[in-house]
């Protein structure tokens, strides 16, 4: 049984977490925090790698680039 707990650095109550990965019509996707589906990927392992790459990009991107990305995801 998995116990929900805060991640390193998180304070307060534990948020509801759900699986970010899903398959549709034989292809795999992950969802961003904003709920935007990203993909398709050939399999779940590749979707995991895509999420890792996306998180790295978000961490390294300049604020101006992130602003443009958020605008694109919102439209």
N, CA, C and O atoms as CSV, one atom per row, in Angstrom:
chain,resi,resn,atom,element,x,y,z
A,1,UNK,N,N,0.841,-1.176,0.000
A,1,UNK,CA,C,0.000,0.000,0.000
A,1,UNK,C,C,0.883,1.235,0.000
A,1,UNK,O,O,1.825,1.315,0.788
A,2,UNK,N,N,0.598,2.206,-0.873
A,2,UNK,CA,C,1.378,3.419,-0.980
A,2,UNK,C,C,0.770,4.499,-0.101
A,2,UNK,O,O,-0.438,4.734,-0.127
A,3,UNK,N,N,1.608,5.141,0.665
A,3,UNK,CA,C,1.142,6.214,1.532
A,3,UNK,C,C,1.405,7.547,0.843
A,3,UNK,O,O,2.523,7.803,0.395
A,4,UNK,N,N,0.381,8.400,0.755
A,4,UNK,CA,C,0.574,9.726,0.179
A,4,UNK,C,C,1.302,10.594,1.178
A,4,UNK,O,O,0.949,10.618,2.357
A,5,UNK,N,N,2.306,11.301,0.725
A,5,UNK,CA,C,3.042,12.223,1.576
A,5,UNK,C,C,3.519,13.390,0.725
A,5,UNK,O,O,3.541,13.320,-0.504
A,6,UNK,N,N,3.895,14.447,1.399
A,6,UNK,CA,C,4.423,15.600,0.687
A,6,UNK,C,C,5.755,15.243,0.043
A,6,UNK,O,O,6.528,14.441,0.567
A,7,UNK,N,N,5.994,15.848,-1.084
A,7,UNK,CA,C,7.280,15.697,-1.742
A,7,UNK,C,C,8.281,16.593,-1.040
A,7,UNK,O,O,7.903,17.489,-0.285
A,8,UNK,N,N,9.539,16.354,-1.287
A,8,UNK,CA,C,10.600,17.144,-0.685
A,8,UNK,C,C,10.373,18.630,-0.956
A,8,UNK,O,O,10.263,19.041,-2.111
A,9,UNK,N,N,10.302,19.438,0.105
A,9,UNK,CA,C,10.118,20.875,-0.028
A,9,UNK,C,C,8.677,21.335,-0.004
A,9,UNK,O,O,8.427,22.537,0.073
A,10,UNK,N,N,7.710,20.414,-0.068
A,10,UNK,CA,C,6.302,20.794,-0.044
A,10,UNK,C,C,5.822,20.931,1.393
A,10,UNK,O,O,6.190,20.144,2.264
A,11,UNK,N,N,5.010,21.925,1.620
A,11,UNK,CA,C,4.421,22.153,2.932
A,11,UNK,C,C,2.906,22.086,2.828
A,11,UNK,O,O,2.351,22.215,1.737
A,12,UNK,N,N,2.236,21.887,3.952
A,12,UNK,CA,C,0.780,21.898,3.965
A,12,UNK,C,C,0.200,20.526,3.693
A,12,UNK,O,O,0.896,19.511,3.740
A,13,UNK,N,N,-1.101,20.521,3.405
A,13,UNK,CA,C,-1.780,19.254,3.168
A,13,UNK,C,C,-1.308,18.626,1.859
A,13,UNK,O,O,-0.829,19.313,0.957
A,14,UNK,N,N,-1.453,17.328,1.780
A,14,UNK,CA,C,-1.017,16.585,0.604
A,14,UNK,C,C,-2.053,16.754,-0.501
A,14,UNK,O,O,-3.223,16.429,-0.299
A,15,UNK,N,N,-1.642,17.262,-1.675
A,15,UNK,CA,C,-2.604,17.416,-2.776
A,15,UNK,C,C,-2.971,16.061,-3.369
A,15,UNK,O,O,-2.242,15.082,-3.216
A,16,UNK,N,N,-4.109,16.025,-4.045
A,16,UNK,CA,C,-4.524,14.817,-4.748
A,16,UNK,C,C,-3.622,14.665,-5.959
A,16,UNK,O,O,-3.450,15.603,-6.738
A,17,UNK,N,N,-3.056,13.498,-6.114
A,17,UNK,CA,C,-2.189,13.232,-7.256
A,17,UNK,C,C,-2.838,12.141,-8.110
A,17,UNK,O,O,-3.450,11.207,-7.591
A,18,UNK,N,N,-2.695,12.277,-9.408
A,18,UNK,CA,C,-3.237,11.253,-10.299
A,18,UNK,C,C,-2.161,10.868,-11.305
A,18,UNK,O,O,-1.164,11.571,-11.471
A,19,UNK,N,N,-2.378,9.761,-11.959
A,19,UNK,CA,C,-1.436,9.300,-12.961
A,19,UNK,C,C,-1.481,10.247,-14.152
A,19,UNK,O,O,-2.552,10.516,-14.696
A,20,UNK,N,N,-0.337,10.744,-14.550
A,20,UNK,CA,C,-0.264,11.671,-15.681
A,20,UNK,C,C,-0.277,10.960,-17.024
A,20,UNK,O,O,-0.373,11.617,-18.060
A,21,UNK,N,N,-0.184,9.649,-17.036
A,21,UNK,CA,C,-0.027,8.904,-18.280
A,21,UNK,C,C,-1.322,8.210,-18.665
A,21,UNK,O,O,-2.033,7.665,-17.821
A,22,UNK,N,N,-1.613,8.242,-19.965
A,22,UNK,CA,C,-2.806,7.557,-20.451
A,22,UNK,C,C,-2.602,7.155,-21.907
A,22,UNK,O,O,-1.808,7.750,-22.634
A,23,UNK,N,N,-3.333,6.143,-22.301
A,23,UNK,CA,C,-3.268,5.652,-23.676
A,23,UNK,C,C,-4.582,5.959,-24.375
A,23,UNK,O,O,-5.654,5.881,-23.775
A,24,UNK,N,N,-4.484,6.308,-25.649
A,24,UNK,CA,C,-5.662,6.558,-26.481
A,24,UNK,C,C,-5.342,6.091,-27.893
A,24,UNK,O,O,-4.348,6.511,-28.485
A,25,UNK,N,N,-6.182,5.229,-28.422
A,25,UNK,CA,C,-6.043,4.700,-29.776
A,25,UNK,C,C,-4.646,4.136,-30.033
A,25,UNK,O,O,-4.073,4.327,-31.106
A,26,UNK,N,N,-4.112,3.441,-29.034
A,26,UNK,CA,C,-2.826,2.764,-29.197
A,26,UNK,C,C,-1.607,3.638,-29.019
A,26,UNK,O,O,-0.487,3.170,-29.219
A,27,UNK,N,N,-1.787,4.896,-28.648
A,27,UNK,CA,C,-0.657,5.799,-28.438
A,27,UNK,C,C,-0.690,6.304,-26.990
A,27,UNK,O,O,-1.749,6.351,-26.363
A,28,UNK,N,N,0.466,6.675,-26.480
A,28,UNK,CA,C,0.594,7.111,-25.090
A,28,UNK,C,C,0.804,8.612,-25.006
A,28,UNK,O,O,1.420,9.220,-25.881
A,29,UNK,N,N,0.280,9.199,-23.938
A,29,UNK,CA,C,0.354,10.632,-23.682
A,29,UNK,C,C,0.647,10.854,-22.203
A,29,UNK,O,O,0.468,9.957,-21.379
A,30,UNK,N,N,1.100,12.066,-21.881
A,30,UNK,CA,C,1.114,12.506,-20.496
A,30,UNK,C,C,0.394,13.839,-20.432
A,30,UNK,O,O,0.290,14.548,-21.433
A,31,UNK,N,N,-0.101,14.175,-19.256
A,31,UNK,CA,C,-0.791,15.446,-19.053
A,31,UNK,C,C,0.109,16.386,-18.264
A,31,UNK,O,O,0.776,15.971,-17.316
A,32,UNK,N,N,0.124,17.651,-18.660
A,32,UNK,CA,C,0.837,18.664,-17.891
A,32,UNK,C,C,0.006,19.003,-16.652
A,32,UNK,O,O,-1.134,18.557,-16.525
A,33,UNK,N,N,0.573,19.785,-15.747
A,33,UNK,CA,C,-0.184,20.229,-14.567
A,33,UNK,C,C,-1.424,21.005,-14.964
A,33,UNK,O,O,-2.427,21.002,-14.250
A,34,UNK,N,N,-1.348,21.672,-16.109
A,34,UNK,CA,C,-2.480,22.451,-16.592
A,34,UNK,C,C,-3.543,21.580,-17.248
A,34,UNK,O,O,-4.611,22.067,-17.618
A,35,UNK,N,N,-3.245,20.282,-17.392
A,35,UNK,CA,C,-4.204,19.359,-17.989
A,35,UNK,C,C,-4.066,19.207,-19.491
A,35,UNK,O,O,-4.922,18.588,-20.123
A,36,UNK,N,N,-3.018,19.751,-20.078
A,36,UNK,CA,C,-2.803,19.651,-21.517
A,36,UNK,C,C,-2.171,18.305,-21.860
A,36,UNK,O,O,-1.138,17.946,-21.295
A,37,UNK,N,N,-2.785,17.555,-22.785
A,37,UNK,CA,C,-2.169,16.286,-23.184
A,37,UNK,C,C,-0.952,16.534,-24.075
A,37,UNK,O,O,-0.987,17.381,-24.967
A,38,UNK,N,N,0.116,15.790,-23.824
A,38,UNK,CA,C,1.346,15.901,-24.613
A,38,UNK,C,C,1.661,14.523,-25.182
A,38,UNK,O,O,1.643,13.524,-24.463
A,39,UNK,N,N,1.944,14.481,-26.455
A,39,UNK,CA,C,2.234,13.221,-27.128
A,39,UNK,C,C,1.874,13.354,-28.592
A,39,UNK,O,O,1.708,14.474,-29.075
A,40,UNK,N,N,1.750,12.296,-29.288
A,40,UNK,CA,C,1.731,10.912,-28.835
A,40,UNK,C,C,3.133,10.308,-28.755
A,40,UNK,O,O,4.083,10.795,-29.367
A,41,UNK,N,N,3.226,9.216,-27.967
A,41,UNK,CA,C,4.433,8.424,-27.834
A,41,UNK,C,C,4.079,6.987,-28.167
A,41,UNK,O,O,2.927,6.574,-28.037
A,42,UNK,N,N,5.076,6.229,-28.596
A,42,UNK,CA,C,4.830,4.837,-28.997
A,42,UNK,C,C,4.485,3.926,-27.832
A,42,UNK,O,O,3.754,2.951,-28.004
A,43,UNK,N,N,5.006,4.233,-26.640
A,43,UNK,CA,C,4.744,3.387,-25.477
A,43,UNK,C,C,4.863,4.224,-24.204
A,43,UNK,O,O,5.273,5.384,-24.250
A,44,UNK,N,N,4.504,3.627,-23.075
A,44,UNK,CA,C,4.491,4.360,-21.815
A,44,UNK,C,C,5.902,4.775,-21.391
A,44,UNK,O,O,6.085,5.852,-20.824
A,45,UNK,N,N,6.879,3.944,-21.659
A,45,UNK,CA,C,8.268,4.290,-21.325
A,45,UNK,C,C,8.694,5.559,-22.044
A,45,UNK,O,O,9.333,6.424,-21.445
A,46,UNK,N,N,8.348,5.682,-23.325
A,46,UNK,CA,C,8.678,6.893,-24.083
A,46,UNK,C,C,7.897,8.093,-23.566
A,46,UNK,O,O,8.412,9.211,-23.571
A,47,UNK,N,N,6.663,7.879,-23.119
A,47,UNK,CA,C,5.884,8.972,-22.529
A,47,UNK,C,C,6.543,9.454,-21.238
A,47,UNK,O,O,6.584,10.656,-20.976
A,48,UNK,N,N,7.060,8.520,-20.427
A,48,UNK,CA,C,7.799,8.904,-19.220
A,48,UNK,C,C,9.021,9.743,-19.580
A,48,UNK,O,O,9.297,10.754,-18.934
A,49,UNK,N,N,9.755,9.322,-20.613
A,49,UNK,CA,C,10.926,10.087,-21.044
A,49,UNK,C,C,10.503,11.464,-21.552
A,49,UNK,O,O,11.185,12.458,-21.305
A,50,UNK,N,N,9.376,11.516,-22.263
A,50,UNK,CA,C,8.859,12.803,-22.732
A,50,UNK,C,C,8.529,13.731,-21.576
A,50,UNK,O,O,8.810,14.928,-21.642
A,51,UNK,N,N,7.935,13.190,-20.514
A,51,UNK,CA,C,7.637,14.000,-19.337
A,51,UNK,C,C,8.924,14.484,-18.681
A,51,UNK,O,O,9.028,15.651,-18.306
A,52,UNK,N,N,9.904,13.596,-18.541
A,52,UNK,CA,C,11.192,14.011,-17.968
A,52,UNK,C,C,11.813,15.144,-18.782
A,52,UNK,O,O,12.318,16.114,-18.216
A,53,UNK,N,N,11.776,15.021,-20.105
A,53,UNK,CA,C,12.314,16.066,-20.986
A,53,UNK,C,C,11.537,17.371,-20.829
A,53,UNK,O,O,12.128,18.450,-20.794
A,54,UNK,N,N,10.212,17.269,-20.734
A,54,UNK,CA,C,9.364,18.448,-20.572
A,54,UNK,C,C,9.686,19.162,-19.259
A,54,UNK,O,O,9.810,20.387,-19.233
A,55,UNK,N,N,9.822,18.405,-18.174
A,55,UNK,CA,C,10.135,19.004,-16.871
A,55,UNK,C,C,11.505,19.674,-16.910
A,55,UNK,O,O,11.675,20.766,-16.368
A,56,UNK,N,N,12.474,19.035,-17.542
A,56,UNK,CA,C,13.805,19.644,-17.666
A,56,UNK,C,C,13.726,20.950,-18.457
A,56,UNK,O,O,14.340,21.948,-18.080
A,57,UNK,N,N,12.969,20.939,-19.550
A,57,UNK,CA,C,12.781,22.151,-20.338
A,57,UNK,C,C,12.172,23.269,-19.494
A,57,UNK,O,O,12.636,24.409,-19.530
A,58,UNK,N,N,11.125,22.931,-18.733
A,58,UNK,CA,C,10.446,23.932,-17.904
A,58,UNK,C,C,11.401,24.525,-16.867
A,58,UNK,O,O,11.327,25.714,-16.559
A,59,UNK,N,N,12.278,23.710,-16.340
A,59,UNK,CA,C,13.235,24.147,-15.335
A,59,UNK,C,C,14.295,25.074,-15.941
A,59,UNK,O,O,14.722,26.032,-15.296
A,60,UNK,N,N,14.717,24.791,-17.176
A,60,UNK,CA,C,15.822,25.520,-17.792
A,60,UNK,C,C,15.396,26.701,-18.659
A,60,UNK,O,O,16.217,27.572,-18.947
A,61,UNK,N,N,14.150,26.751,-19.076
A,61,UNK,CA,C,13.688,27.773,-20.022
A,61,UNK,C,C,13.690,29.170,-19.403
A,61,UNK,O,O,13.471,29.342,-18.204
A,62,UNK,N,N,13.936,30.135,-20.235
A,62,UNK,CA,C,13.875,31.542,-19.835
A,62,UNK,C,C,12.422,31.939,-19.577
A,62,UNK,O,O,11.514,31.382,-20.195
A,63,UNK,N,N,12.188,32.888,-18.678
A,63,UNK,CA,C,10.816,33.323,-18.375
A,63,UNK,C,C,10.014,33.738,-19.618
A,63,UNK,O,O,8.821,33.449,-19.706
A,64,UNK,N,N,10.649,34.399,-20.555
A,64,UNK,CA,C,9.951,34.830,-21.773
A,64,UNK,C,C,9.456,33.621,-22.574
A,64,UNK,O,O,8.343,33.628,-23.100
A,65,UNK,N,N,10.283,32.599,-22.660
A,65,UNK,CA,C,9.905,31.378,-23.360
A,65,UNK,C,C,8.756,30.683,-22.652
A,65,UNK,O,O,7.827,30.196,-23.296
A,66,UNK,N,N,8.816,30.636,-21.318
A,66,UNK,CA,C,7.745,30.012,-20.553
A,66,UNK,C,C,6.428,30.763,-20.730
A,66,UNK,O,O,5.368,30.143,-20.810
A,67,UNK,N,N,6.488,32.088,-20.790
A,67,UNK,CA,C,5.272,32.878,-21.004
A,67,UNK,C,C,4.611,32.510,-22.322
A,67,UNK,O,O,3.390,32.373,-22.397
A,68,UNK,N,N,5.420,32.353,-23.356
A,68,UNK,CA,C,4.887,31.962,-24.663
A,68,UNK,C,C,4.305,30.562,-24.632
A,68,UNK,O,O,3.269,30.302,-25.244
A,69,UNK,N,N,4.967,29.660,-23.921
A,69,UNK,CA,C,4.458,28.297,-23.815
A,69,UNK,C,C,3.123,28.285,-23.079
A,69,UNK,O,O,2.178,27.643,-23.539
A,70,UNK,N,N,3.024,28.984,-21.940
A,70,UNK,CA,C,1.774,29.022,-21.194
A,70,UNK,C,C,0.643,29.600,-22.043
A,70,UNK,O,O,-0.487,29.116,-21.979
A,71,UNK,N,N,0.937,30.625,-22.832
A,71,UNK,CA,C,-0.077,31.212,-23.716
A,71,UNK,C,C,-0.545,30.195,-24.751
A,71,UNK,O,O,-1.737,30.106,-25.048
A,72,UNK,N,N,0.391,29.434,-25.295
A,72,UNK,CA,C,0.047,28.437,-26.306
A,72,UNK,C,C,-0.770,27.296,-25.687
A,72,UNK,O,O,-1.710,26.803,-26.311
A,73,UNK,N,N,-0.422,26.879,-24.480
A,73,UNK,CA,C,-1.157,25.799,-23.822
A,73,UNK,C,C,-2.572,26.240,-23.446
A,73,UNK,O,O,-3.489,25.420,-23.402
A,74,UNK,N,N,-2.745,27.529,-23.177
A,74,UNK,CA,C,-4.058,28.045,-22.768
A,74,UNK,C,C,-5.009,28.210,-23.942
A,74,UNK,O,O,-6.224,28.269,-23.755
A,75,UNK,N,N,-4.462,28.283,-25.151
A,75,UNK,CA,C,-5.336,28.519,-26.318
A,75,UNK,C,C,-5.837,27.241,-26.942
A,75,UNK,O,O,-6.577,27.283,-27.926
